[in-house]
Amino acid sequence: MARLALLSTSNKTGLTDLARCLVEEFDYEIISSGGTAGILKDAGIPVQKVSDYTGSPEILGGRVKTLHPRVHGGILARRDVPQDLEDLAANDIRPIDLVVVNLYPFEETIASEKVTLPEAIEQIDIGGPTLLRAAAKNFAHLTVLCDPSQYDVYLQELRQNGGEASLEFRQKSALAGFQHTAAYDRSISAYLEAQTNDTALTYALSGRKRQTLRYGENPHQTAAWYQTGSTPTGWAASKILQGKELSYNNLVDLEAARRIITEFTDEPAVAILKHTNPCGVAIAPTLSLAYEKAFAGDSISAFGGIVALNRPLDAATASALTKTFLECVVTPACEAEAEEIIKAKSKLRVLVLPEMKRGGPGVVKAIAGGFLIQASDDAPDDPNQWEVATEKKPTPEQLAELLFAWKVCKHVKSNAIVVTRDRSTVGIGAGQMNRVGAAKIALEQAAEKAKGGILASDGFFPFDDSVRTAAAAGIEAIVQPGGSIRDKDSVAAANELGLVMVFTGMRHFLH
C-alpha cells in the first residue's frame, strides 16, 4: 500500500512542488484539508479531502477539520506496538508517514494596528498545533515538516536513503515542530497579556536563529542573533546597504543608537555612540550640520563609533561621514547620491531602518536562576510638568536646551551627567560610581564650552557640591529629577550662585 501524507498548510510556498514529488517520485497518497486540497487539485495533483477520508465534514466554519481519530490515530500509532497496529486495523485507520503543517498567520494578523480582538482570536490555530505536536511526539515512526524551507531538505533525505527519512532527520524535524508551536503559543499569550494589561505568571521568550555571529563581546564568547516572530521586524527587517557582517557589539550599539535618535523628531538630529553611550548628539537645521556638531562634541571618541540619523542620509552628510573611521551608520532612508558617495568606505556598515521608533515591548535581563523584565523607559518628557525650584526662572530658550539635555541624559549609563550648548553635547560623564565623578568628567570635557551651558543629571544631587562645581565652570541652568532629602541644599546653592534649577520628577537610571 502506498504511504500516506497529510498536508494542511496556511503558507502555500513550495506546496505543489513538494506534493508532486511525493506522488510521482515516492509513491505517496495525499490527504488534505479544504484550502490546501483545492490548491493541489487545481495543480493536477491527486488528493483526497480530509473530510472524505474521515467521513466527517468540516464544521464550525472550518474550526474543526482534522480533529478526528482516523487522523490522529494514524499519526500517533506506534508501529512496533502490536496493540496499536490492531487498533488501526479494527478502526480502518491507515498509518500516516508524513505530516506537513504550518499555522494560521497569527503574528502577521496582530502586526496590523487596526486588528480587532475577534479578528486575532480567529487566527489562533487549534488543529494545526495539535497535528504538529502529535507528529513530533511520534517522530520514531513518521516525519513532521512545519516550514517550507524544510521541503527540499526532506526530499533530498528521501533520495539519499532509499525513500526513507533517517531517525536523526525525523528527530531534528520534531524539534523544529515543537519550537514552532512553542513560539506560536508565546505570541498568543503575549498578545492576550497586552490586551488585559496584566502581568503574566509565566513568561517565555522565543526566537528563530537569524545568524550565527563570529563571537560575542569578546572573541572567546559564542553568540547568535535571534529574530522574534515569523515576520521580520526591527533590525531583522533592516536593509544592509553595504559593509562587513554585523557583530554582536555592533547590534548592541545599534539598538542603543536607535533608542536615542527616536527622542528627536522635529528637527534633523544625529547621535554618535561608543559602547552604547552617546559621545556626541546634536540637532540642527540640516542633517550635515547636525553631524558636524555631534562629531565636534567628542571627535576622539567618535572614531570607530556608531552614527544614527533621524533623517534620510543625504549627499552632504555622506561626504562628511567618509572623513573618519566609523563602524556603522543607521538611517531611515538613503538618497541615491549619498549611497554612491558612501561606497568609498566599503567596509562601513550602512543600514536602512525605516521604522526607527518600533522597539521591543520591554527589557529582559538574565540573572542567575532566572531573568528580570521591566517596561521600556519611554515615558514622554513634558516640561510643562516640571517644577522650577529656584528663584531664577528659565527663559524659553533655556527650557528648550534643558529638554534637549534631559533627553540625551536619559540614554547615558548611570551615574550620568550631560553638558550641552546650542542643542549639542559638549561634555558627557557616563557610568561613574559617584555623581561628583561624572560631573567632573563632563565639565572637564566641555572646558570653555561649559560657559553659558546646560547641565543634566539622571539622578538627584545628594549634596550641593556638584551644583557649585557646575556654577564654577560657567553652567547657567541645571535639570535633574529631584527627590533628595537634601534638595533644599542644592536649591539654596543654585539661588546663591544665580543658576536656574528645574526638577523633572522622573529619574532616568540606565544600568
C-alpha positions as CSV (number, residue, x, y, z in Angstrom):
1,M,0.0,0.0,0.0
2,A,1.2,3.5,-0.8
3,R,2.4,5.6,2.0
4,L,0.1,8.4,3.3
5,A,0.9,12.0,3.7
6,L,-1.2,14.7,5.4
7,L,-0.8,18.2,4.0
8,S,-2.6,21.1,5.7
9,T,-0.8,24.5,5.3
10,S,-1.5,28.2,5.7
11,N,1.7,29.2,3.9
12,K,1.4,27.6,0.5
13,T,5.0,28.4,-0.6
14,G,6.5,25.3,-2.3
15,L,3.5,23.2,-1.6
16,T,2.7,22.0,-5.0
17,D,6.3,21.1,-5.9
18,L,6.6,19.1,-2.7
19,A,3.3,17.3,-3.3
20,R,4.1,16.5,-6.9
21,C,7.4,14.9,-5.9
22,L,5.8,12.9,-3.1
23,V,3.2,11.5,-5.5
24,E,5.3,11.0,-8.6
25,E,8.7,10.2,-7.2
26,F,8.0,8.5,-3.9
27,D,4.5,6.9,-4.4
28,Y,2.7,8.9,-1.6
29,E,-1.0,9.3,-1.4
30,I,-2.1,12.7,0.0
31,I,-5.0,13.7,2.2
32,S,-5.5,17.4,2.7
33,S,-7.8,19.9,4.4
34,G,-10.1,22.1,2.3
35,G,-8.0,25.0,1.2
36,T,-4.8,23.0,0.7
37,A,-6.8,20.3,-1.1
38,G,-8.1,22.9,-3.6
39,I,-4.7,24.2,-4.4
40,L,-3.4,20.7,-5.1
41,K,-6.4,19.7,-7.1
42,D,-6.0,22.8,-9.3
43,A,-2.4,21.8,-9.9
44,G,-3.5,18.4,-11.1
45,I,-2.1,16.5,-8.1
46,P,-4.2,13.6,-6.8
47,V,-5.6,14.4,-3.4
48,Q,-8.3,13.3,-1.0
49,K,-10.0,15.8,1.3
50,V,-9.7,15.0,5.0
51,S,-13.4,15.2,5.3
52,D,-13.8,12.5,2.7
53,Y,-11.1,10.4,4.4
54,T,-12.6,10.7,7.9
55,G,-16.3,10.6,6.8
56,S,-16.8,13.7,8.9
57,P,-17.4,17.1,7.3
58,E,-15.6,20.3,8.3
59,I,-17.8,22.1,10.8
60,L,-18.0,25.4,12.7
61,G,-16.8,27.4,9.7
62,G,-13.6,25.3,9.4
63,R,-12.7,25.4,13.1
64,V,-12.9,21.6,13.2
65,K,-11.3,19.8,10.3
66,T,-8.5,17.4,11.3
67,L,-9.5,16.6,14.9
68,H,-10.6,13.0,14.2
69,P,-9.4,9.5,15.4
70,R,-8.7,8.5,11.8
71,V,-6.2,11.3,11.5
72,H,-4.6,11.3,15.0
73,G,-4.8,7.5,15.3
74,G,-2.7,7.3,12.1
75,I,-0.2,9.8,13.4
76,L,0.2,8.6,17.0
77,A,0.2,4.8,16.3
78,R,3.5,3.1,17.3
79,R,4.4,0.7,14.5
80,D,6.3,-1.5,17.0
81,V,3.4,-1.9,19.4
82,P,1.1,-4.8,18.3
83,Q,-1.9,-3.4,20.2
84,D,-1.6,-0.1,18.3
85,L,-1.5,-1.9,15.0
86,E,-4.5,-4.0,16.0
87,D,-6.4,-0.8,16.9
88,L,-5.6,0.7,13.4
89,A,-6.9,-2.4,11.6
90,A,-10.0,-2.6,13.8
91,N,-10.9,1.0,13.0
92,D,-9.9,1.1,9.4
93,I,-7.1,3.7,10.1
94,R,-4.1,4.0,7.8
95,P,-0.7,4.9,9.4
96,I,0.4,8.4,8.3
97,D,4.1,8.7,7.4
98,L,4.4,12.4,6.7
99,V,2.7,15.4,8.3
100,V,3.2,18.8,6.6
101,V,1.6,21.6,8.6
102,N,2.1,25.3,9.2
103,L,-0.1,27.5,11.3
104,Y,-2.6,30.3,10.8
105,P,-0.8,33.7,10.4
106,F,-1.4,34.9,14.0
107,E,1.7,37.1,14.2
108,E,1.1,38.6,10.8
109,T,-2.5,39.4,11.8
110,I,-1.7,41.2,15.1
111,A,1.1,43.2,13.4
112,S,-1.7,45.4,12.0
113,E,-2.5,48.3,14.3
114,K,-6.1,48.1,13.2
115,V,-6.7,44.4,14.1
116,T,-9.6,43.7,16.5
117,L,-9.6,41.2,19.2
118,P,-12.1,38.9,17.5
119,E,-10.0,39.0,14.3
120,A,-7.0,38.0,16.2
121,I,-8.8,35.2,18.0
122,E,-9.9,33.7,14.7
123,Q,-6.3,33.4,13.7
124,I,-5.5,31.1,16.7
125,D,-4.9,27.7,15.1
126,I,-6.1,24.7,17.1
127,G,-5.9,21.7,14.7
128,G,-2.5,22.7,13.3
129,P,-0.6,22.7,16.6
130,T,-2.3,19.5,17.6
131,L,-1.2,17.8,14.4
132,L,2.4,19.2,14.8
133,R,2.7,18.1,18.4
134,A,1.2,14.6,17.7
135,A,3.5,14.0,14.8
136,A,6.6,15.4,16.6
137,K,5.9,13.2,19.6
138,N,5.8,10.1,17.3
139,F,9.0,11.0,15.3
140,A,10.2,7.5,15.8
141,H,7.7,6.4,13.2
142,L,7.0,9.4,10.9
143,T,8.2,12.8,9.8
144,V,6.8,16.2,10.5
145,L,7.6,19.4,8.5
146,C,6.4,22.8,9.7
147,D,8.3,25.2,7.4
148,P,8.6,25.4,3.6
149,S,12.4,25.7,4.0
150,Q,12.4,22.0,5.1
151,Y,10.8,20.7,1.9
152,D,13.8,20.4,-0.3
153,V,15.9,19.1,2.5
154,Y,13.3,16.4,3.2
155,L,13.2,15.3,-0.5
156,Q,16.9,15.1,-0.6
157,E,16.9,13.0,2.5
158,L,14.5,10.6,0.8
159,R,16.7,10.4,-2.3
160,Q,19.8,9.7,-0.3
161,N,18.2,7.0,1.9
162,G,16.1,4.9,-0.5
163,G,12.9,6.7,0.1
164,E,13.1,6.8,3.9
165,A,14.0,9.7,6.3
166,S,16.6,8.8,8.8
167,L,15.8,8.8,12.6
168,E,18.2,11.6,13.1
169,F,16.4,13.7,10.5
170,R,13.0,12.9,11.9
171,Q,14.1,13.9,15.4
172,K,15.5,17.2,14.2
173,S,12.3,17.9,12.4
174,A,10.3,17.0,15.5
175,L,12.4,19.5,17.5
176,A,11.6,22.2,14.9
177,G,7.9,21.3,15.2
178,F,7.9,21.8,19.0
179,Q,9.9,25.0,18.7
180,H,7.4,26.3,16.2
181,T,4.3,25.6,18.4
182,A,6.1,27.0,21.5
183,A,6.8,30.3,19.7
184,Y,3.3,30.4,18.3
185,D,1.8,29.9,21.8
186,R,4.1,32.5,23.2
187,S,3.0,35.1,20.6
188,I,-0.7,34.4,21.5
189,S,-0.1,34.7,25.2
190,A,1.9,37.9,24.8
191,Y,-0.9,39.4,22.7
192,L,-3.6,38.5,25.2
193,E,-1.5,39.7,28.1
194,A,-1.2,43.1,26.4
195,Q,-5.0,43.1,25.8
196,T,-5.7,42.5,29.5
197,N,-2.8,44.8,30.7
198,D,-1.9,42.1,33.2
199,T,1.4,40.7,34.3
200,A,1.7,37.1,33.3
201,L,2.5,34.5,35.9
202,T,4.8,32.8,33.4
203,Y,6.9,34.4,30.6
204,A,8.5,32.6,27.7
205,L,11.0,34.2,25.3
206,S,11.4,32.5,21.9
207,G,13.1,33.4,18.6
208,R,14.4,31.9,15.4
209,K,18.1,32.0,14.8
210,R,18.8,34.5,12.1
211,Q,22.6,34.4,12.1
212,T,25.4,32.8,14.0
213,L,27.7,35.7,15.0
214,R,31.5,35.4,14.8
215,Y,31.7,35.9,18.6
216,G,30.1,37.9,21.4
217,E,31.5,40.8,23.3
218,N,34.9,39.1,23.2
219,P,36.4,36.5,20.8
220,H,36.2,33.7,23.4
221,Q,32.4,34.1,23.7
222,T,30.0,32.4,21.3
223,A,27.0,34.4,20.1
224,A,24.0,34.3,17.8
225,W,21.3,36.7,16.6
226,Y,17.7,35.5,17.0
227,Q,14.6,37.0,15.4
228,T,11.3,37.1,17.4
229,G,8.2,36.4,15.4
230,S,7.8,34.8,12.0
231,T,7.7,38.2,10.3
232,P,11.0,40.2,10.5
233,T,10.7,43.4,12.4
234,G,13.2,45.9,13.9
235,W,16.8,45.1,13.0
236,A,15.8,41.9,11.3
237,A,13.7,44.0,8.9
238,S,16.5,46.5,8.2
239,K,18.2,46.7,4.8
240,I,22.0,46.4,4.9
241,L,23.3,48.5,2.1
242,Q,27.0,47.7,2.5
243,G,29.8,46.8,4.8
244,K,31.1,43.9,6.8
245,E,29.0,41.4,8.6
246,L,27.3,42.8,11.7
247,S,28.9,41.7,15.0
248,Y,27.3,41.2,18.5
249,N,28.7,44.5,19.7
250,N,27.5,46.3,16.5
251,L,23.9,45.1,17.1
252,V,24.0,46.1,20.8
253,D,25.4,49.6,19.9
254,L,22.9,50.0,17.1
255,E,20.0,49.3,19.4
256,A,21.2,51.9,21.8
257,A,21.6,54.3,18.9
258,R,18.0,53.6,17.7
259,R,16.6,54.3,21.1
260,I,18.3,57.7,21.5
261,I,17.7,59.0,18.0
262,T,14.0,58.4,18.3
263,E,13.9,61.0,21.0
264,F,14.2,63.7,18.3
265,T,11.6,64.1,15.6
266,D,11.1,67.8,15.0
267,E,14.5,68.7,13.6
268,P,17.3,66.8,11.9
269,A,19.3,65.0,14.6
270,V,22.5,62.9,14.8
271,A,23.7,60.7,17.6
272,I,27.2,59.2,17.7
273,L,27.7,56.4,20.1
274,K,30.6,54.3,21.5
275,H,30.0,51.3,23.7
276,T,26.2,52.1,23.9
277,N,26.9,55.6,25.4
278,P,26.4,58.7,23.3
279,C,29.6,60.7,22.8
280,G,28.0,63.3,20.6
281,V,24.4,64.3,20.0
282,A,23.1,67.4,18.2
283,I,20.1,68.8,16.4
284,A,20.4,71.5,13.6
285,P,18.5,72.9,10.6
286,T,20.3,70.4,8.3
287,L,21.5,66.9,8.8
288,S,25.0,67.6,7.8
289,L,25.2,70.5,10.3
290,A,23.8,68.2,13.0
291,Y,26.5,65.6,12.2
292,E,29.2,68.3,12.3
293,K,28.1,69.5,15.7
294,A,27.7,66.0,17.1
295,F,31.2,65.0,15.9
296,A,32.7,68.1,17.4
297,G,31.1,67.2,20.7
298,D,33.8,64.5,21.2
299,S,35.8,63.9,17.9
300,I,38.2,61.5,19.7
301,S,35.5,59.1,20.9
302,A,33.6,59.4,17.6
303,F,36.5,57.4,15.9
304,G,35.1,53.9,15.4
305,G,31.7,54.9,16.6
306,I,28.1,54.2,15.6
307,V,26.1,57.0,13.9
308,A,22.3,57.3,14.0
309,L,20.4,59.7,11.8
310,N,16.7,60.7,12.1
311,R,16.5,61.9,8.5
312,P,17.4,60.2,5.2
313,L,21.2,60.2,4.6
314,D,21.9,62.9,2.0
315,A,25.0,63.7,-0.1
316,A,26.4,66.4,2.2
317,T,26.2,64.2,5.3
318,A,27.5,61.1,3.4
319,S,30.6,63.1,2.4
320,A,31.2,64.1,6.0
321,L,30.8,60.5,7.2
322,T,33.6,59.3,4.8
323,K,36.2,61.6,6.5
324,T,36.6,59.4,9.6
325,F,36.6,55.7,10.6
326,L,33.1,54.6,11.7
327,E,31.7,51.2,12.4
328,C,28.0,51.6,11.5
329,V,25.6,54.1,10.2
330,V,21.8,53.7,10.6
331,T,19.3,55.9,8.8
332,P,15.6,55.8,8.0
333,A,16.4,56.1,4.2
334,C,19.3,56.8,1.9
335,E,19.3,59.1,-1.1
336,A,20.8,57.7,-4.3
337,E,23.7,60.2,-4.4
338,A,24.5,59.6,-0.8
339,E,24.6,55.8,-1.5
340,E,27.2,56.3,-4.2
341,I,29.3,58.6,-2.0
342,I,29.3,56.3,1.0
343,K,30.6,53.4,-1.2
344,A,34.1,55.0,-0.8
345,K,34.0,53.4,2.7
346,S,33.2,49.9,1.5
347,K,33.8,48.3,5.0
348,L,31.4,50.8,6.7
349,R,28.2,49.1,7.6
350,V,25.2,51.1,6.4
351,L,21.7,50.1,7.5
352,V,18.4,51.5,6.5
353,L,15.7,51.1,9.2
354,P,12.5,52.9,8.2
355,E,10.6,52.1,11.4
356,M,13.1,53.6,13.8
357,K,10.6,54.0,16.6
358,R,9.4,50.5,16.7
359,G,11.2,48.8,19.6
360,G,10.5,45.8,21.8
361,P,7.7,45.5,24.4
362,G,10.2,45.7,27.3
363,V,13.6,44.9,28.7
364,V,14.7,41.4,29.7
365,K,17.9,40.8,31.7
366,A,19.2,37.4,32.7
367,I,20.3,36.8,36.3
368,A,21.4,33.5,37.9
369,G,18.4,31.2,38.1
370,G,16.1,33.4,36.2
371,F,15.6,36.8,34.5
372,L,14.1,40.2,35.1
373,I,11.5,42.1,33.0
374,Q,10.8,45.7,33.0
375,A,8.8,48.1,30.8
376,S,10.9,50.3,28.4
377,D,11.8,53.7,29.7
378,D,9.8,55.5,27.1
379,A,7.5,57.8,29.1
380,P,7.3,61.2,27.4
381,D,9.1,64.2,28.9
382,D,6.8,67.2,29.4
383,P,8.5,70.4,30.5
384,N,5.1,71.8,31.4
385,Q,5.0,69.3,34.3
386,W,8.5,70.2,35.5
387,E,9.0,72.2,38.7
388,V,11.2,75.3,38.7
389,A,12.9,75.0,42.0
390,T,14.9,78.2,42.0
391,E,14.1,81.9,42.2
392,K,15.5,82.4,38.7
393,K,13.2,81.1,36.0
394,P,14.4,79.5,32.7
395,T,13.9,81.5,29.5
396,P,12.1,79.7,26.7
397,E,15.5,79.2,25.0
398,Q,16.9,77.7,28.2
399,L,13.9,75.5,28.7
400,A,14.3,74.1,25.1
401,E,18.0,73.4,25.9
402,L,17.2,71.8,29.2
403,L,14.8,69.4,27.4
404,F,17.4,68.5,24.8
405,A,20.0,67.8,27.6
406,W,17.5,65.8,29.5
407,K,16.6,63.6,26.5
408,V,20.3,62.8,25.9
409,C,21.0,62.2,29.6
410,K,18.3,59.5,29.6
411,H,20.4,57.4,27.3
412,V,23.7,57.7,29.2
413,K,24.8,55.0,31.6
414,S,24.3,56.0,35.2
415,N,25.7,57.8,37.0
416,A,25.3,60.3,34.1
417,I,26.0,64.0,33.6
418,V,25.4,65.7,30.3
419,V,26.5,69.3,29.4
420,T,25.0,70.9,26.3
421,R,25.1,74.2,24.4
422,D,23.2,75.2,21.3
423,R,21.4,71.8,21.1
424,S,24.7,69.9,21.0
425,T,26.5,67.9,23.7
426,V,29.8,69.3,24.7
427,G,30.6,67.1,27.7
428,I,29.3,63.7,28.9
429,G,30.2,61.8,32.1
430,A,29.0,58.3,31.9
431,G,28.9,55.2,34.1
432,Q,30.6,56.6,37.1
433,M,30.4,55.2,40.6
434,N,29.5,58.6,42.0
435,R,27.8,61.7,40.6
436,V,30.6,64.0,41.5
437,G,33.0,62.0,39.3
438,A,30.5,62.1,36.4
439,A,30.1,65.8,36.7
440,K,33.9,66.3,36.8
441,I,34.4,64.3,33.6
442,A,31.6,66.1,31.7
443,L,32.7,69.6,32.8
444,E,36.4,68.9,32.1
445,Q,35.5,67.6,28.6
446,A,33.3,70.7,28.0
447,A,36.0,73.1,29.2
448,E,35.3,76.6,27.9
449,K,32.2,75.4,26.1
450,A,30.5,74.9,29.5
451,K,30.2,78.6,29.9
452,G,26.6,79.5,29.3
453,G,25.7,75.8,29.0
454,I,23.1,73.5,30.5
455,L,23.8,70.5,32.8
456,A,21.5,67.5,33.1
457,S,21.8,64.8,35.8
458,D,20.0,61.5,35.5
459,G,19.6,61.3,39.3
460,F,19.2,63.8,42.1
461,F,22.2,65.6,43.8
462,P,22.6,64.2,47.4
463,F,24.8,67.3,48.2
464,D,25.3,70.8,46.8
465,D,29.0,70.1,45.7
466,S,28.2,69.3,42.1
467,V,26.0,72.4,41.8
468,R,28.9,74.6,43.0
469,T,31.3,72.8,40.6
470,A,28.9,73.4,37.7
471,A,28.5,77.1,38.5
472,A,32.3,77.5,38.7
473,A,32.5,76.1,35.2
474,G,30.0,78.6,33.8
475,I,26.8,76.4,33.7
476,E,23.7,78.6,33.7
477,A,20.9,76.0,34.3
478,I,20.5,72.5,35.7
479,V,17.9,69.9,35.1
480,Q,17.6,66.9,37.5
481,P,14.8,64.7,38.8
482,G,14.8,66.0,42.4
483,G,13.7,63.8,45.3
484,S,16.7,64.0,47.6
485,I,16.2,64.8,51.3
486,R,18.9,67.4,50.7
487,D,17.2,69.0,47.7
488,K,17.0,72.3,49.6
489,D,20.8,72.4,49.9
490,S,21.1,72.2,46.1
491,V,18.4,74.7,45.5
492,A,20.0,77.1,48.0
493,A,23.4,76.8,46.3
494,A,21.7,77.4,42.9
495,N,20.0,80.5,44.2
496,E,23.2,81.8,45.8
497,L,25.1,81.3,42.6
498,G,22.3,82.7,40.2
499,L,21.6,79.4,38.5
500,V,18.3,78.0,37.2
501,M,17.3,74.6,38.5
502,V,14.3,72.5,37.4
503,F,13.0,69.2,38.8
504,T,11.5,66.8,36.3
505,G,10.1,64.4,39.0
506,M,11.2,61.5,36.9
507,R,14.5,59.6,37.2
508,H,16.3,58.0,34.2
509,F,18.8,55.5,35.6
510,L,20.3,53.3,32.9
511,H,22.3,50.3,34.1
